Amino acid sequence: MGKYALKWSVLAAALVAGLAIPEVSAAQTVLKIFDAHLHYNQEPNPLFSLEKVQETFRRNRVAGIIANSRPNKGTHQLAEVKSADLWVVPFIRPYRTRDDVWNWSTDPAIYDLIENEYKRGYYVGVGEFHIQGKAAEAPLVKKTVDFAVARDLYILAHCDEQALLILFAHNPKAKIIWAHTGFSTPVTRVRELLDTYPALTAELSYRGGITEQGGVLANEWRETFAKYPTRFLIGSDTWIPERWISYDSIMATYRGWLGQLPPDQARLIAHGNAERLFNGRMPMN
C-alpha cells in the first residue's frame, strides 16, 4: 500500500470509528445550503456509500447540489437516487480518469464523451474542467464552450483569469461559473470581472481572504457581497476523500460568515442564487 492509499485508509478507519465527524449544532444548520461544487468521484470506489452521502447532506441541511464526478458514473448514481429531500443538478465532467484533468483539452475522444453523456437528457452544465492560461485557446475547449452555449448549459470552469477571458472570447454568450473565484484573484479585480461579464457567477470553495482571524468576514468581501449578492455560490469541492471527512466543518465555516451578512444576502448565496440559475426550488424539509 502506497503512502497516499495508507493516508486515506487511516482516515476512513477514523471515520468508521466515529472520530472524524464533528457535531453540528442546531444553530449551524438553520440555513439551507445548495452545494454548487460537489464531486462523487470513484477511483474505483467512493469513500462514502450513497446512503452515507445522503446522511451527510441531511445532517448539514444541504438540500441541493451540482453533481459532477470522475468518471461520470458518480453523477449518474446521484441523479438516479430520486430523493425527496435532495435536488441534484447534474453537470457533464469531461474526465474518465485522473489523467484527463490535464489532458482533456487535447483529446478528441473527450468531445465524444460529452456528446454521449448529454444524450442522457438530464444535464444542466458542463464541468468542472481545469484549464489554465493560453491552453484555453485549444480548439476542443472552444468546441466545448460552443456545445454548452448551443444547448443553454452552464460551464463550471476551474481556471485562472487569462483562461477565463479566453473562454468568454470563444463565445460571449457562455454562462460560466468560476470555480474558486480565482483562488486569490484580488477582490477589486473580481468586481471588475463581474461588471464586465453579466453571465459570470463566482463559486467560493477554497477562495482565500473571505474571513480574517477568528472567522470575521473581511470588509472587502462584505462590501462585495452587498454589491453583488446574486453573483455568488458556495461549494464543498469534495475532490479527495478528506473533503468528505471534513464536510461538516466546511459547511459550518460557510454558515459562520454567512451569519454575518444580512439575512437576504445570506439566503441568496446559500441557495437562492442556485434556485434562480437552475430554475428550481430547494426541497422544503
N, C-alpha and C positions, 0 to 999 in steps of 0.2 A: 504493500500500500504506500503510495507516494505521500509527500508532505501535505499536498492540497487535500487529498482524499482523507488523510488522517485528521486534518483540522476539522473537516465537516462531519466526520463520523463522531468526533468528540462532541461537537455542538449538537448534533442530532440526539446523541445519548443524553445530554443535559436537558434537551427539550422533552424527551420522553419521560425523564425523571421529574419533570415539572419544575426545573430550576431556572429556565431561561425566559419565562414569560412573566413580566411584571404585572401586578394587579392594576386594573384601570378603574379609577373612581367613577361614580355616577356623574359627577360634575364634568369630567373629561368627555363623557360620551353623549352629552346632550345634543351637540351639533352634529347633524348627519353629514357624511362626507362622501363625495364622489372621488374615487382614486383614479386619476387620469394618467397613470403611468404604471401599469401592472403587468408583470411577466409571470407566466406559469410555465417556466422552461422545463424541459425534460431531457436529461443527458446521462443515462437514458430515462431515469425516473425522477419525478419531483420529490422534494423533501416531504411536503405535506400531501396527504390524500385530498381528494375533492371535499370530503366531509370535514377535514381539518381546516381547509381553506375557508369554507363557508362558516365554520365556527369562529374563525379569526375575524372575518368580516362582521359577523353579528356582534361579537364582543366589542368591537371598535365602532359599531354603528356606521359601518361603510355599506351603503346601500346601492352603490353603482361603481362600475369600473370600466376603464378602457382595457380590454384584454388583448395582449399581443405576446407571442411566445416563440421560442426557438426549440424545435420546429413548431409549425402552426397547430400541431396536434393538441397542445395545451389550450390554445384558444378554442378549438373545436369542442373540447371537453367542457370548458366553462360556458360556452354559448349553448350547449345542449343540456345543461343542468336544469333549466327552466324553473329556477327558484322564484317563489313568490316574493321574496324579500331581497332580491338582488337583480339590478338592472345591468346587463352585460352589453357593452358596446364593442364589437369585435373589429380589430384592425388586422390587415394582412401584413405579416412580417416577412421581408424578403430574405429570410435566413432558413437554412436547413440545419447547418452545424455552426459551431463557434467560428470556424474559418471564414464563413460568409460575412461575418461582421466587417472584415477588412477587404474582402474580395467581391462582394455582391455587385458593385457598380461597374465591374468589367466582365461579368459572367453572363453571357446571353441567356443561359438557362434560367436565370432569375426572373426574367420577364415572363417566361412560360409559367413559372411558379405563381407569379402574381395573377396572371390571366386565369389559371386553373383554380386558384383559391377564390377569386371573385365569383366564379360560377356557383359557389355555394349559396349565394343570394342574400347573405346577411351582413356583409361587411360595410362598415361606415367610414373606414380610413385605411391608409397605407402607412406602415411604420410600426414601431420605431426602427429607423435605419440610421446608421452612422456615416457621416461624410464630413470631410474637413477641407477647407481651402479650395484650391483650384480643381481638386478631384471631383467637385460638384459639376464641373463642366463636361464630364463624360456623357456621351450620347445616351447611355442607358439611364442615367439619372434624369436627363430631360424627358426621355420617353416615359419614365415612371411618373414624373410630375404631370405630364400631359395626360397620362392614363387617369390619374386621380381627378384632374380638373374636368375631363370629359364625362366623368361619372359622378361628379359632385361629391367626391370623397375628401376627407381631411388627410393631412400629411403630418405625421409625428416624426420630427427630424432632430436628431442629436448632431448638432453641427456648430461650428464657430461662426462668427459674424460674416466672414468672407463667403463661406458656403451658403449661408442664409440669403445673402444678397443675390448670389448666383441662382438659387432656387427660384426666387421671385422673378429674376430676369428671364428664366426659362419660360415662365408663364405667370403674368401679373395677376391672373385670377386664382392662383393657388391659395388654398386655405391651410396655413401652416401653424401647427402647434410646436413651439420651440422648446424642445426638451431641455430642462435645466436652466432655461433662460440664459444660456451662455456661460453658466457656472460662475464666472467672475466679471462678466462684462460690466463696465461702470453703469450705475443706475441712470445717470444722465443720458448715456447712450441708449439704454433700454427704452427710455421715454421717447427719444428721437425716433427709434425704430417703430414703436407703437404708433407714433404720429404719422410716420411715412407709409406704413402698411396697415390699413384698416382691417385686413383679414388675418393679421398676426395675433396669435394667442400665446401667452407665456406660461409654461409649466414649471413648477418651482422645486421639484426634487433635487437635492444636492446643491441647491442655489446658496451661495455664500453671502454673508453680510446682512441677512434679513433681521437677525437679532444680535444684540450686544450681550455683554456679560450679564448673567442672571436671567437670560431669556427675554430681556426687554426689547421690544420692537424698535428697530433703528428708525430715527426720524425720517431719513430719506426714503425708506420703504413705506413708512406710514403715509407720507405725502404722496408717494407713487400709487399706493392702493386707493387713496382718496380720489386721485385724479383719474385713474383707470380701473375702477372696481369691476368692470365687466370683461377685463382682458387677461385674467389670471386663473390658472387651475393648479391644484396640488396633486402630488402623486407619491407613491412609495418607491418605485423603481426596484422591484424585487428581482434584480438580475442575478443575484447569487443567494444561496441558502441563508446566509447571515441576515439578509434583509427581511426574510420571512420570520426568522427568530426575533428580530428587533422590531417587528411590525407594530406592536403595541406602543413602543416608545416613539416610533416615527409619528404615529397618529397623535400621540399625546403632545409631542413637540409642536405639531401644526396647531392643535387646539390651544396651546399655550399662547401663541402670538395672535391667532385669530380672535381669541378672547379679549385682546387689547384693542381691537377695532370696533367701530360702531356696528351694531348687530346686522344692519342691512348689508354692509360691506362684507362682513364675515360670512353671511349666508351665501352671497354671490360667489365668493372664492371657494367656499367649502363644497357647494353643489349647484348653486343657481346658474352659474355660467355654463356648466356642462349640460344642464337641462335645456338651456336655450340653444347651445351649439348643436346638440344632437337631437333636438326636437322631441324630448321625452320628459317624463316626470319620475322622480325618485319614489320607490315604494314608501308607503306611509309608516310602516312598522319598523 
